[in-house]
Amino acid sequence: MGPWRFVGRAAELNRLISTASDGRGRGLIFSGSAGIGKSRLLREGVATLPTDRLAVWTASANVATASLPFGGLAQVLPTDQPPGLTAAGLLRWAVEALNQQAAGRPIVLAIDDAHLLDPSSSALVYLMARDEGATVLATLRSGEQYPHPIRALWTDDLVELVELEPMSVDDVSRLLVQMLEGDVDQASAERLWKLSEGNALLLRELVLSFKQAGEFTKSFGVHRWTGRLELAPSLFDLIDTRIGQLTPGVRTVVELAALGEPVGIDLLIKATNEADVELAEDRGLIRVVQSDRRSNARLAHPLYGEVVRRRCPVVRKRRLEAQLADLVEAAGARRRDDLLRVAVWRLDSGTAQDPMQLLMAGGQAFAGFDVPLATRLARAALDAGGGFGAAELLSTMLMFSDQPAEALNVLNAVDEQATSNALRARWLVVRGLVSYWGLSREATPDELSVEAKALRDPADQSRVRSFEGIMRLHKLETAEALRIARSILDRPAAPVAARGLAQCMIAHLQAAQGESRSSERAVASVAADAPLWRTDMPYLQLALELARGTRLALAGDLAGIDAIVADEFADLADAGDFRLGSGYLSILRAQAARLRGQTGEALRTSVQACAVLATSRIYAGLAHAERAQAHALRGEVDEAREAMAASDEAQAPVMAILYPWREQARAAVLAVADDLDGAAEVLRGLVWRLRADSFAGHEVLALHDLVRLGHAAEPIGWPDDADPGQTVAQRLTELAATLDGDLPGIMAAHAQAAARRSGPDLLIAADLFKVKGLWVYAAEAAAGAAGRFREARAAEANSAHRLMGDLLSNCDMLRTPALGLSRPALTDRERQIARLAASGVPSREIAAELFLSTRTVENHLQRVYAKLGVAGRGELRAALRMVPRG
């Protein structure tokens, strides 16, 4: 792995360059931990400084020169030091030498690791900054002893001292793309960011270790870290150096913190002694953090814990883990997460004897969406004799780990233990979960319907029927799904989880039907009851997110999508490898980015969704459809076709409810391939189907796609001849009058303006889309306005061009057919001449450059003005934004 390009730190880099260039002489020093990127930042900044205007000298101090007079600045001073001078004389000589070398230019001294400067060099740096007005740029390692002259630089206000913060998660993501030479799964990037704590050196070592150990997998071009920590010897050596030599007492403190973090500081003192805990904190090995009213000890860096745990002998490690469990249990295990922590310690130490403790801890892990940990605890509980409950949890975890066949085997093994109505209901629910979504058995809801009738208790019946209902919804048996959902809500005895699932069914249907406000209320009600159903049925969260995400996407509520993908569930799903959750949220991210015209982000997040969902068929078809949409927006025809074919192959029949999104993607793929008639045919068929299914919320989007393809004024051609003359614009206007939210009205206004070919009204529609942040629709509406103004040779053409230019500046690579339909056709020569003229090149110079006569250039420009609907050169730049680049 070679050196990587410099990424991030834009604010710090600009600050450094500004400090060196402003001529005030007040310098800047960055301090920070080893490996955080101080040296690279200094090098990058210094490399940009103009040496013709500034005398820029760089030096790097090190241990080898720390005892040599002027050793730290040997790189910048003349080699022939005059003999026989006193220390003061040598200092004056050095000052004079630097001034002579500067030849009248302002001096910039850039020193890496200034804390390692020898005394003479330190004094010289201070004198140059104070008396000679030199600008000092430097780096320091935090926690070191600094030479007095260097410390005086900021105490005397000659420099500004800035603590360099760790890299952000976005910076780490960009670095990982370079290191792995390809895109990186966002969840993996965030986990590596947390593990490295934004330290570039540690990140590099981690990536090297994991690459060598084969711990990165690649799917659909996206690298994903398995989560296993296979550390190279070099990384162990690096951490060992940071930890240093430990006394037996401090080592015990560090080991207990590593095995138990976060561990209560009082408990840690009780297990060791106060002096050793205090010494470990003084040495920067542990840090004390407040959590509610408890003070907890954590290791100073996540990797310390990994190395300490690896170095700890097995028998000693088991003894310490058992000791931690004993201490917490003796204290009463008062906190909710104490149960999970004690169970894991018991399991790791070989002292786990209570299957119920393991089972309850596994349920708690799943409630936090930590699928690997919940699976481990459930398996241990089953091995310890946990019986039906353990098998129920384990089979559920195997289902969400994309192992449905094994999950079914585990369930079948405890079939005879489901002796009561309550146990039978739970067994049926999990078997239905595995059978329908894991194995794609479409007959599952019919089987559940029969089985539910044999249950006598209304609560048990409701539990099973709620799953039958959500399956029927996903199969598009919407009337029956709605009937089941209402019957559950009519039963006071129905469990909270069953009622929540019923509300999610109704909320999803309401969103699809355009009843956005009712859907929002239902979702809010389910979310408010989360503490009541989360332990019993954590996977209800998936139904909640699908209902909520459908509503937000149909309403064009991009801020709402941003909020839920930044919510706690997103973090928990990513960290806990809950792939269905993290995969669906990646799809939502892609949809929001697509509507904003951020096609690069839309493609990246949709590809990540495809990678995460590669072994699951539930949302895989939708993920590939969203990838097809992103490619289509970018004008990438072959890639869009491939993604749509992958969507068709991956789509599970048990998720038929997702068909509107997929058919919209299919039309987009046809349109970008210039099969506009085929795209319109797909959209008309989709509109017919959506009206039949009463999915008016989806129908609005499909109708608007027809508007974007230029069919606003054309009849829909209903297959039943109910209204043979009804146009796309008329149908949109009809729906907008009955549906919730502002988006149907905006889309109807766009359709009416397009049907009337009204430039002013198209501009109004563009502004309305702009307010919602829907940059693609806004740009297309502005492009349509510009086209109408060109045709009319209206003066408003230039303002339309400017608006479109502003809108497109918020987007990246965007090649939609709707934009292409409004773009004037220029010949290659006209485009070439127009771009030169727009950049201010006179006609005479254009003629000389292109070997044409000036008259020919002027004639070409007049034709360009006529095609673009502009008055002259002053309006060309904005108008040319509508012309594709040749």
Secondary structure, DSSP 8 states (H G I E B T S, - for coil): -------S-HHHHHHHHHHHHSSS--EEEEEE-TTSSHHHHHHHHHHTS-TTTSEEEEEE--GGGTTSTTGGGTTTS-S---TT--HHHHHHHHHHHHHHHHTTS-EEEEEETGGG--HHHHHHHHHHHHTS--EEEEEEETTS---HHHHHHHHTTSEEEEE-----HHHHHHHHHHHHTSEE-HHHHHHHHHHHTT-HHHHHHHHHHHHHTT-EEEETTEEEE-S-----HHHHHHHHHHH----HHHHHHHHHHHHHSSEEHHHHHHHS-HHHHHHHHHTTSEEEEEETTEEEEEESSHHHHHHHHHHS-HHHHHHHHHHHHHHHHHHT--STTHHHHHHHHHHHHT----HHHHHHHHHHHHHTT-HHHHHHHHHHHHHTT-HHHHHHHHHHHHHHTT-HHHHHHHHHHTGGG--SHHHHHHHHHHHHHIIIIIT--TTHHHHHHHHHHT--SHHHHHHHHHHHHHHHHHTT-HHHHHHHHHHHHT-TTS-HHHHHHHHHHHHHHHHHTT-HHHHHHHHHHHHHTHHHHTTT-TTHHHHHHHHHHHHHHHHT-HHHHHHHHTSHHHHHHHHTT-HHHHHHHHHHHHHHHHHHT-HHHHHHHHHHHHHHTTT-SSSHHHHHHHHHHHHHHTT-HHHHHHHHHHHHHH--GGGGGGHHHHHHHHHHHHHHTT-HHHHHHHHHHHHHHHHHTT-HHHHHHHHHHHHHTT-TTSB---TT-SSTT-BHHHHHHHHHTTSSSSHHHHHHHHHHHHHHT-HHHHHHHHHHHHHTT-HHHHHHHHHHHHHHHHHHT-TTHHHHHHHHHHHHTT-SS---HHHHHHS----HHHHHHHHHHHTT--HHHHHHHHT--HHHHHHHHHHHHHHHT-SSGGGHHHHHTTS---
